[in-house]
Amino acid sequence: MAQLPFSQIDVFAASDYRGNPVAVVHSADSLSYELMAAFARWTNLSETTFLLTPKRPEADYRLKIFTPGGELPFAGHPTLGSCFAWLQSGGVPKNTGVVLQECDAGLITVRQLAGKLAFAAPPLLRTGALDPSLRTQLCEALELPQAAVVADQWIDNGPGWCALLLDSAERVLSCQLDPALAGRTPFGVIGPNLDGAGSEGTHDFEVRAFVPSLGVPEDPVTGSLNAGLAQWLIGSGIAPPKYKARQGTAIGRNGVVLVEQEGDDIWVGGSTSVCISGSARFPTV
């Protein structure tokens, strides 16, 4: 049996154990795809990642990302959590203050700033309004009146996201998911906080994410979804160039996602902390 270093990182948490955990296996080059997938099913977290030797010379490390239901080309909270785990284990980036992650979606830039990590939102692979039938399906899956939907959009940056903009944060929190009606498309909902948004210590938007087809009925805090939402809402003038989103409230978490546009880049970041460290045992291959 092989013992590989293992970390479990809380990401986007306002306090420990209130964000979204990611399981990170270090030095995982010897593991097969099947072993990675099996371990991800066993951890039963929304994502489990594996740190590998990069193939591209400019990258600092390579990352494989799995949900319990399969592999993803990119995901946000696993990017931040895995980068933090890599740095904590002694990883030294080629460029000071900036880490370059290689994954199936390409190269993702992660920066270190004021004790937090943030990734540059990758390009959207699909944009545009949803088909009316899909919009109706999502409303039915959430027991949501269609009049509550202000706008809808494809915001796919790898996982396949689409999203509904609702009329308020309260409406977002009132949604009740029926997984049988949700279909196979990962989707999110976002609504503005109409009570004191923008003031110190408050959030501007409430976000929820649903991926029942991959074994994740509701994701606690979702970097890739928030990245796509930011590109849509900032780009269309609905959201300001700098804002704070809250996610996980409906399932007992307290995630805080910091979004900021600088030039052509949108940065998505938050807090990260190691909650578990040790080793994981795998069959020798």
C-alpha positions in Angstrom: 0.0 0.0 0.0 1.1 3.6 -0.7 0.7 6.4 1.8 0.3 9.8 0.2 0.1 13.2 2.0 -3.5 14.3 2.4 -5.1 17.6 3.4 -8.7 18.8 3.8 -9.1 22.5 3.3 -12.0 24.7 4.2 -12.6 27.3 1.4 -14.6 30.6 1.4 -15.4 30.1 5.1 -16.2 33.1 7.4 -15.0 30.8 10.2 -13.6 27.2 10.3 -16.0 24.4 9.2 -18.5 26.9 7.7 -17.3 27.0 4.1 -16.8 24.3 1.5 -14.2 21.5 2.2 -12.0 20.0 -0.5 -10.0 16.8 -0.1 -6.5 17.2 -1.5 -4.2 14.2 -2.2 -0.6 15.3 -2.8 2.1 13.7 -5.0 -0.6 11.7 -6.8 1.1 10.9 -10.1 1.1 7.1 -9.4 -2.7 7.0 -9.0 -4.9 5.7 -11.9 -8.0 7.5 -13.0 -10.1 4.7 -11.5 -8.4 5.1 -8.1 -8.9 8.8 -8.1 -12.6 8.4 -9.0 -13.1 5.8 -6.4 -11.5 7.9 -3.7 -13.6 10.9 -4.7 -16.8 8.8 -4.4 -15.6 7.6 -0.9 -14.8 11.1 0.5 -18.3 12.1 -0.8 -17.3 15.8 -0.8 -18.5 18.0 -3.6 -14.9 17.9 -4.9 -11.7 15.9 -4.3 -8.5 16.9 -6.0 -5.1 15.3 -6.8 -1.9 17.3 -7.1 0.3 16.1 -10.0 3.6 17.1 -11.7 2.8 19.7 -14.4 3.1 18.9 -18.1 3.4 22.5 -19.1 6.7 24.1 -18.2 5.2 27.4 -17.1 2.8 25.7 -14.6 3.6 25.2 -10.9 1.5 22.1 -10.6 -1.2 20.1 -12.3 -4.6 19.4 -10.8 -7.2 16.7 -11.4 -10.7 17.5 -10.0 -13.4 14.9 -9.2 -16.9 15.1 -7.9 -18.6 11.9 -6.5 -20.1 11.6 -10.0 -17.1 12.2 -12.2 -14.3 14.5 -13.3 -14.5 18.3 -13.9 -12.1 20.3 -16.1 -12.2 23.2 -13.7 -13.8 24.2 -10.4 -13.2 27.2 -8.2 -13.1 26.2 -4.5 -10.9 23.2 -5.4 -8.6 25.5 -7.2 -8.2 27.8 -4.1 -8.1 24.9 -1.6 -5.6 22.9 -3.7 -3.3 25.9 -4.2 -3.3 26.6 -0.5 -2.5 22.9 0.3 0.3 23.0 -2.3 1.8 26.2 -0.7 1.4 24.9 2.8 3.3 21.7 1.9 6.3 23.7 0.7 5.4 24.5 -2.9 7.3 27.5 -4.2 5.7 29.3 -7.2 7.9 30.1 -10.2 6.7 33.7 -10.0 6.5 35.4 -6.6 2.9 36.1 -5.4 1.3 34.2 -8.4 0.6 30.5 -8.8 -0.1 29.0 -12.1 -2.3 25.9 -12.0 -2.6 23.5 -14.9 -5.9 21.7 -15.2 -8.1 20.3 -18.0 -9.6 23.7 -18.6 -6.1 25.2 -19.2 -3.9 27.4 -17.1 -5.5 29.2 -14.1 -3.8 32.1 -12.4 -4.1 32.2 -8.6 -2.7 35.3 -6.7 -1.8 35.7 -3.1 -3.0 39.0 -1.7 -3.6 40.2 1.9 -3.6 36.7 3.3 -6.2 35.4 0.9 -6.1 33.6 -2.5 -8.1 34.5 -5.6 -8.3 33.0 -9.0 -8.7 34.8 -12.3 -12.1 33.8 -13.8 -11.5 31.6 -16.9 -13.2 32.4 -20.2 -16.8 31.4 -20.6 -17.4 28.5 -22.9 -21.1 29.3 -23.4 -23.1 32.4 -22.9 -26.6 33.7 -23.9 -30.1 33.3 -22.7 -31.6 30.0 -21.7 -34.2 28.2 -23.8 -37.6 29.0 -22.3 -38.3 25.3 -21.7 -35.1 25.0 -19.5 -36.0 28.2 -17.6 -39.4 26.7 -16.9 -37.9 23.4 -15.9 -35.6 25.1 -13.4 -38.4 27.2 -11.9 -40.5 24.0 -11.4 -37.5 22.2 -9.8 -37.2 25.1 -7.3 -40.9 25.6 -6.7 -40.3 29.1 -8.0 -42.8 31.4 -9.8 -41.5 32.5 -13.1 -42.3 36.1 -12.2 -39.5 36.0 -9.6 -36.8 35.5 -12.4 -35.3 38.8 -13.5 -33.0 37.3 -16.1 -31.3 34.0 -17.1 -28.0 33.1 -18.7 -25.6 30.4 -19.7 -22.3 31.0 -17.7 -20.4 27.8 -18.5 -16.7 28.0 -17.6 -16.2 24.2 -17.6 -18.7 22.5 -15.3 -21.7 23.5 -17.5 -23.3 26.2 -15.4 -26.4 28.2 -16.2 -28.0 30.7 -13.8 -31.2 32.5 -12.8 -31.1 36.0 -11.4 -33.9 36.3 -8.9 -35.6 39.4 -7.5 -34.1 39.2 -4.0 -31.8 37.3 -1.6 -34.9 36.2 0.3 -36.3 34.6 -2.8 -33.0 32.7 -3.3 -33.2 31.3 0.2 -36.9 30.3 -0.2 -36.1 27.9 -3.1 -36.9 24.2 -2.4 -35.2 21.8 -4.8 -36.9 18.8 -6.2 -34.0 16.8 -7.6 -36.3 14.7 -9.8 -37.3 17.8 -11.8 -33.8 19.3 -11.9 -32.4 17.5 -15.0 -28.7 17.2 -15.7 -27.6 20.8 -16.1 -25.7 22.3 -13.2 -27.4 25.6 -12.3 -27.3 28.4 -9.8 -29.5 31.2 -8.5 -28.5 34.6 -7.3 -30.4 37.5 -5.8 -29.5 41.0 -4.5 -29.5 41.7 -0.8 -32.0 44.5 -0.5 -31.3 45.2 3.2 -28.1 47.1 3.7 -26.0 45.7 0.9 -22.6 47.4 0.5 -22.3 48.4 4.1 -19.5 47.1 6.3 -19.8 43.4 7.1 -22.8 42.7 4.8 -23.1 40.9 1.6 -24.4 42.2 -1.7 -25.8 39.0 -3.2 -27.1 35.6 -2.0 -26.1 32.6 -4.1 -27.1 28.9 -4.2 -25.7 26.1 -6.5 -27.4 22.8 -7.5 -25.7 19.9 -9.2 -27.9 16.8 -8.4 -26.7 14.9 -11.5 -23.2 14.7 -10.1 -24.2 13.6 -6.6 -24.2 17.2 -5.2 -27.8 18.3 -4.5 -26.6 21.6 -3.2 -23.0 22.8 -3.2 -22.0 24.8 -0.1 -19.9 27.5 -1.7 -19.0 27.5 -5.4 -16.0 29.3 -7.0 -16.7 28.4 -10.6 -20.4 29.4 -10.4 -19.5 32.7 -8.7 -16.9 33.4 -11.4 -19.4 32.9 -14.2 -22.0 35.0 -12.3 -19.5 37.8 -11.9 -18.6 37.8 -15.6 -22.3 38.0 -16.5 -23.5 40.5 -13.9 -20.5 42.8 -14.0 -20.4 42.7 -17.8 -24.0 43.6 -18.1 -23.9 46.3 -15.4 -26.2 44.6 -13.0 -23.4 44.2 -10.4 -20.7 46.6 -9.4 -17.1 45.9 -10.2 -16.4 44.9 -6.6 -18.9 43.0 -4.4 -19.3 40.3 -1.8 -21.5 37.2 -2.2 -22.8 34.9 0.5 -23.5 31.2 -0.1 -24.3 28.1 1.9 -26.9 29.8 4.2 -29.7 27.4 3.4 -27.6 24.4 4.4 -26.0 25.7 7.5 -22.8 27.1 6.0 -21.5 30.7 6.0 -19.5 31.1 2.8 -18.1 34.5 1.7 -16.9 35.0 -1.9 -15.0 38.2 -2.7 -15.3 39.4 -6.3 -13.4 42.2 -7.9 -12.8 43.3 -11.5 -9.4 44.7 -12.3 -8.9 45.7 -16.0 -10.0 42.7 -18.1 -9.7 40.2 -15.3 -12.3 39.2 -12.7 -10.8 37.8 -9.5 -12.8 35.4 -7.2 -11.3 34.8 -3.8 -11.8 34.2 -0.1 -10.4 32.6 3.0 -8.7 29.2 3.1 -7.6 27.1 6.1 -6.3 23.5 6.7 -8.8 21.6 8.9 -7.4 18.0 8.4 -3.9 16.9 7.5 -2.2 13.5 7.4 -2.0 10.7 4.9 -4.3 8.6 2.7 -3.7 4.9 1.9 -3.9 3.7 -1.7 -3.2 0.3 -3.3 0.3 0.1 -4.9 0.1 0.4 -8.7 
